[in-house]
């Protein structure tokens, strides 16, 4: 019996992603603190750049501005990039506030 994360397999590659350049410290249950460099984000998840020493399906917990504490599961990892799915979808109004906070370039923020 598998004890890994029960991940949604819906294809979310077409979800609206927003480029960001944000570093956060995530917590892994065995490794401890793990720095993540987030390069794009959506209401469903994010992509991080840099080598991350965890396996597909493993869980991280982090604290994001506006959102607060949220869990994310690694969905894929390839050539120094990793995709993560949030445990829950972020409400659109909170997501827009989050992007405004972590994306300093107003031209790259979502249109309203």
Long-range contacts (C-beta under 8 A, 24 or more apart in sequence): 4-57, 4-58, 5-57, 5-58, 5-59, 5-73, 7-57, 7-73, 7-75, 7-85, 8-85, 12-42, 12-44, 12-45, 12-85, 15-42, 15-43, 15-44, 15-45, 16-42, 16-43, 16-110, 17-41, 17-42, 17-47, 18-42, 18-99, 18-103, 18-108, 18-109, 18-110, 19-103, 19-108, 20-99, 20-102, 20-103, 22-102, 24-62, 24-63, 24-64, 25-62, 26-60, 26-61, 26-62, 26-72, 27-60, 27-61, 27-62, 28-54, 28-58, 28-59, 28-60, 29-59, 34-60, 36-60, 36-62, 38-102, 39-81, 41-98, 41-99, 41-102, 42-95, 43-86, 43-89, 43-90, 43-91, 43-92, 43-95, 44-85, 44-86, 44-89, 44-90, 45-72, 45-75, 45-83, 45-84, 45-85, 45-86, 46-72, 46-83, 46-84, 46-86, 47-81, 47-82, 47-83, 47-84, 48-81, 48-82, 48-84, 49-80, 49-81, 50-80, 51-80, 52-77, 52-82, 60-84, 64-98, 64-102, 65-98, 65-101, 65-102, 66-94, 66-97, 66-98, 66-101, 67-94, 67-98
